[in-house]
Amino acid sequence: LVLASVIAAAVAAELLFTAVMLPLSGVFNVLTISLLIQIAAYVVAIRLHYYEQTRARQSSDLLLLYWLTTIIVSLVVLRTDLGARYAPLVTHPAVRAARYTMLLSTIALFCAELWPRKLAEYVLAEDGDEDVVSASRFGVRAPVEDANIFSRLTFSWMSPLLKLGRRKQVSEGDLWEIPSNIAPVNIAETFDTNWQYEIDQGVQRSPSLIRALWKTLGAPFALAGALKLIQDVIQFLQPVFLSLLLGFVSSHATDSPQPMSFGYFYAGSLLVLQGIQTLFLHQYFQLCMATGMKVKSSLTTAIFKKAMRLSNETRQEYTTGSISTLFSVDVERIGGVTDYAHIVWSGPLQIVLAV
């Protein structure tokens, strides 16, 4: 809250100085209006930080993305200001001091938001102490539920478990509780509600297992498709930037070489695109595999409940072996479809982009 207040105060100071320096007719220009919008945004951010610090277990994803965007934009503005040698308002020490203060405070606030709020999940044994057994973690809230957006993108929330696995063999007692969003009891309850709705609508239309599964698990599966689409587009953007980079290198063998800034931009774009593609691809597979787990748990629970309610006559028709086949074969096949279901549209899209 203190850092956010410092940022708002720095922008307010720049606004005040700008209003004093400009003539009355030029006060309400693009610069002052943008500063007013920034101050309003920072006031809202301060309010959100208050709710986050008092009521939330994790840093706000929206605020983290907002501060990261602010840092990037501020760096671009700072680079522009350093090249503006003949703009008295921009080069004034007071304006630059306010902008430097805002940039440094924003970076400090962003780092503070990224800093973990909890202690490490494991107290690791000291080197040479082989008799120490880790405390049981079963039933402890999974750190992924409290991880921020960057921790989820990079899977850094798993670091405590990986560090423990480096010291000892991980057992069931070292595992966390299943996250609530993939817990079978929660998924099965939601699926039962949606399936019962399909049965109740049986007079108007026949019940559909696909519709019930889509209502239960459609949102994360659709998000995985969006990530796959972005990843496919980025995959074909990289050769374009590589071609531009090769053209930049070739131009320096001629009489009209391209500016060096072009080369830095092409090389930096290749690095950023590769990073984004890697992050989105892994998130795509994680969402698809998690959806497959949810499908299996939903159908397994539904089949088990149905098997427990079978009458004696029906049990003669559906033997224990046939019911076990539903668990071990059919449910596994249906759940496995989600891992690569998006290839149905992604494959043709990649062919079209390649052509």
Secondary structure, DSSP 8 states (H G I E B T S, - for coil): -HHHHHHHHHHHHHHHHHHHHS-GGGSSSHHHHHHHHHHHHHHHHHHHHHHHHHH-SS--HHHHHHHHHHHHHHHHHHHHHHH-TT-HHHHSHHHHHHHHHHHHHHHHHHHHHHS-SS--S-----TT-TT------TTS--GGGT--HHHHHHTGGGHHHHHHHHHS---GGG-----TTT-HHHHHHHHHHHHHHHHHGGGTS---HHHHHHHHHHHHHHHHHHHHHHHHHHHHHHHHHHHHHHHHHHHTTSSS---HHHHHHHHHHHHHHHHHHHHHHHHHHHHHHHHHHHHHHHHHHHHHHHHHT--HHHHHHS-HHHHHHIIIIIHHHHHHHTTSTTHHHHHHHHHHHH-
